[in-house]
Amino acid sequence: AYFISQGFMQAGQHLAAKALADRATRTTLVLPILFCFRHSVETGLKRLLAEHGPRHHEICDKLTSTHDLDHLWGCFLRLMAATAGEGEQ
């Protein structure tokens, strides 16, 4: 899952660099760039929630069936609240 998130981020970065360097293709690359960056965020959130949520009893419903970033972000905030203060001893 880590490599999927990183792959989308790198793809978005490569496309963005191409768009900045080549004015002729700039407008055709905007949506693919946004898709890659958005998917990187989605898969990154899902990975963190899947790996760390169960250990802290924070199970995100619809984790495998949604693409809703608002929902995933809400789950992530609950996970962050559940882990607040860890490692501060």
C-alpha positions as CSV (number, residue, x, y, z in Angstrom):
1,A,0.0,0.0,0.0
2,Y,2.9,2.3,0.7
3,F,4.3,1.9,-2.8
4,I,0.8,2.5,-4.4
5,S,0.5,5.9,-2.6
6,Q,4.1,6.8,-3.4
7,G,3.7,5.7,-7.0
8,F,0.7,8.0,-7.5
9,M,2.6,10.9,-5.8
10,Q,5.6,10.3,-8.1
11,A,3.4,10.1,-11.2
12,G,1.7,13.4,-10.3
13,Q,5.1,15.0,-9.7
14,H,6.4,13.8,-13.1
15,L,3.3,15.0,-14.9
16,A,3.5,18.3,-13.1
17,A,7.1,18.8,-14.2
18,K,6.2,17.9,-17.8
19,A,3.3,20.4,-17.7
20,L,5.5,23.1,-16.4
21,A,8.2,22.4,-19.0
22,D,5.9,22.0,-22.0
23,R,3.3,24.7,-22.4
24,A,1.5,22.8,-25.3
25,T,0.6,19.8,-23.0
26,R,-0.1,21.9,-19.9
27,T,-3.9,22.0,-20.2
28,T,-4.2,18.3,-21.1
29,L,-2.3,17.2,-18.0
30,V,-4.1,19.2,-15.3
31,L,-6.8,16.5,-14.6
32,P,-4.4,13.6,-14.7
33,I,-2.1,15.5,-12.3
34,L,-5.0,16.2,-9.9
35,F,-6.1,12.5,-10.2
36,C,-2.7,11.3,-9.2
37,F,-2.3,13.6,-6.2
38,R,-5.8,12.9,-5.0
39,H,-5.3,9.2,-5.3
40,S,-2.0,9.4,-3.4
41,V,-3.8,11.1,-0.5
42,E,-6.6,8.5,-0.6
43,T,-4.4,5.5,-0.6
44,G,-2.1,7.0,2.0
45,L,-5.0,7.6,4.4
46,K,-6.3,4.1,3.8
47,R,-2.9,2.6,4.5
48,L,-2.5,4.4,7.8
49,L,-6.1,3.6,8.9
50,A,-5.7,-0.1,8.0
51,E,-2.3,-0.5,9.6
52,H,-2.9,1.5,12.8
53,G,-6.7,1.8,13.3
54,P,-7.4,-1.7,14.7
55,R,-4.6,-1.5,17.3
56,H,-6.2,1.6,18.7
57,H,-9.8,0.3,18.3
58,E,-10.5,2.9,15.6
59,I,-12.1,1.0,12.8
60,C,-13.1,3.1,9.8
61,D,-16.3,1.8,8.3
62,K,-16.4,1.7,4.5
63,L,-12.6,1.7,4.5
64,T,-12.4,-0.6,1.5
65,S,-15.6,0.6,-0.2
66,T,-15.3,4.4,-0.3
67,H,-13.3,7.0,-2.1
68,D,-14.7,9.8,0.0
69,L,-11.8,11.9,1.3
70,D,-14.0,13.6,3.8
71,H,-15.0,10.3,5.3
72,L,-11.5,9.0,5.4
73,W,-10.2,12.2,6.9
74,G,-12.7,12.0,9.7
75,C,-11.6,8.5,10.4
76,F,-8.0,9.6,10.4
77,L,-8.7,12.5,12.8
78,R,-10.3,9.9,15.2
79,L,-7.2,7.8,14.9
80,M,-5.0,10.8,15.7
81,A,-7.1,11.6,18.7
82,A,-6.8,8.0,19.9
83,T,-3.1,8.0,19.6
84,A,-2.5,11.5,21.1
85,G,0.1,11.4,23.8
86,E,1.6,8.1,22.8
87,G,5.4,8.1,23.3
88,E,5.4,11.1,25.5
89,Q,6.4,9.2,28.6
